[in-house]
């Protein structure tokens, strides 16, 4: 599904906490009989700790590594909540882009449409000059 570089970029984008480094590994196994299996491994290294996630889906591997970090934090941890929320947002956006969901960038026209300035102005223009 992903190349090693794309998986590493997804892993880096999904992480928002402190980390010395991260590793993204894709392992392909092909048996002589034709059986194939792909395993995605994501890990964050913070000091002496390594937070690891493995799955057959790259999104699940990243989410598992983030959840491993959150589980290692003390119970009421704001950092763990922020890291999990950020990772969920990035993974949701990446999955949506791969599925073909249009990208909505917060530019001027998007803000105008959100606040309905553009529609009111167009309606005023059409009613007055047409």
C-alpha positions, 0 to 999 in steps of 0.5 A: 500500500505504501512505500517505506518513505510514504509510511515514514512520512505518515508516521512523522506527521501523526506524531506530535509528542517528544521523540528522539527518533521514529522508525517505520518498517515494512516487512514482506513475507512470501512463502514458496507456496504463494502465501504472502503477508505484509507487516507494518511496524511503527516505533517511537523512541523517547529516551530509554523507552520504545513505543511499538505498534505492529499491524497489517495496516499502516494506519493501525500500526501508527495508531497502535504505537501512539496508543502504546505511548499513551498507555505508558503515561501517568493516568491523567496525562494531557500530553497523551490526550493531545498526542492521541487526538493529533494522530487520529486527526492526521490518520483520518485526513490521510485516509480521506485523501487516499479515498478521494475526499476533497481537501478543504484548506482554510483559505479566504474563499473557504472562510467566506463560504463558511460565514456565508459572506460570498453568498450574501454578496452574490445575492445582493449583486444579482438583485441589484444589477440584474 
